[in-house]
Amino acid sequence: MAKFTKEEFISGLKEMSMLEVLALVDAMKEEFGVDPSSVAVAAAPAAAEEETGPVKVSLVLTAAGANKIAVIKVIREITGLGLKEAKDIADAGGAVKENISKEEAEELKAKFDEAGATVEVK
């Protein structure tokens, strides 16, 4: 079996659609019994603490709330994703935007709060 380098793996991920990445994550959960998205989210705060420069954070959707359509619109506006991909994030939650400044995260958090969603800045 061929072994991939980290760079080859990341390059392959860049060529995938959001749905293909979600299917890959589900396959990794099934094969290894580990949710790679939870590992990535948990590792982000530790990496941010080690940086000496400007701190970068992630905006994570925890609940879409009652007005899911408004939340999907905000997700599409922020990420540029299609309707299906934005709906998948609204349904399942997870990272909406990563490696952003704290100021930008707070601005985006306000948009989600206005739409009725619950988000965390990590």
PEGI-V54724 format. One line per field, one symbol per residue. ss: DSSP state (H for helix, E for strand, C for the rest). phi: phi as a letter, one per 20 degrees, with the letter a starting at -180 (. if undefined). burial: # if it has 9 or more other ideal C-beta (glycine too) atoms within 8 Angstrom, else .. A space follows every 50 residues. Layout:
ss=???
phi=???
burial=???
This chain:
ss=CCCCCHHHHHHHHHCCCHHHHHHHHHHHHHHHCCCHHHHHHHHHHHHHHH CCCCCEEEEEEEECCCCHHHHHHHHHHHHCCCHHHHHHHHHHCEEEEEEE EHHHHHHHHHHHHHHCCEEEEC
phi=.fdeegffffffffeefffffffffffffffdmcefffffffffffffff fdefedcdddedbfnfdfffffffgfffemfffffffgfffemofebcld ffffffffffffffenedccdd
burial=........#..##..#.##.##.##..##......##.###..#...#.. #....######..##..#.#######.##.#...######..#####..# #...##.##.###.###.#.#.
